[in-house]
């Protein structure tokens, strides 16, 4: 399994209680599942579901998370919706 870093921004950072953490996974789906196990509360899951994701600075978009491979050193960024004004 690969060690990858998940970085949380804005409300995702608040819900996770940390700016980043390391998880072991082979796919984006497995990395997100590992994060959910570390933060089993509903708020974290709601923020995660509403967020856009980047893997190594590339948008995931509508790709199936189980088909997005991660490797040692991969950085996953969780970007919740931002409100402007």
N, C-alpha and C positions, 0 to 999 in steps of 0.2 A: 504494500500500500504506500501511497505517496503522502508526504507531509505537505499540506498546503495551508495558506494563511487566509482567513476570512476577515475582511475589514468592514466595519459597520460605520455608517454615516447617519447623522441627525437622529431621528427617532429610533432607528435601528440600533444605534450605539446606546441610546438610553434604555431601550428594551433589553438589550443584551447585558448591560451593565459594564461593558468594556468596549474599547475601540477596535480591538482585534484579538484573534485567538488562532491557535494552530489545531488542525484536525487531520486525521489520516483517512484517506478515501481514494477511490479509483475513478469516481465520476463526480460531477457536480451534484447530482441527486444524493449520493452517499455523503458528500461533504455537508450538504444542507441538513440531512437527517442527523448527522453527528452534532451539528449545531443545535438542532431541536432537542436532542437528548441532553445537551448541556443547559438548555434554557427551556424547560418543559411548560412554561406558563403560556396562557392563551394570547397575551399581548404580544409576545415575541413572535408567535406563529402568525398572527394577523399582520404585523408589520412586514414579516418576511414574505408573505403571500402577495402583499401590495407593492413590493419593491421591484425595481429593475436590478438586473445582475450584470456584472462585468466579470469576465474571466481573462486574466492577463490583459486588461485594458480593452478587451473586445466585448461589445454587447452580446448577450446571450439571445435576446429577442425571444422568438417563439420556438427555438430549438428544444428538443426533448432533453431534459436535464440528465436523464440516465445515459444519453448518448454523447454528452460533453465530457471528454476525458480530462483528468487533472494529473499533473506530474509533480515530483518534488519541486518545491519553489513556486508553484502556481499561486497566484493571488486572486481571490474572489472578493469582489466588492459588492456590498449590499446597499443600494441607493433607494431609500424610500421616496415616495412622492414629495416634492417640495412645493410649498405654498409661497407665492410671491405677493408683493403688494406695494 
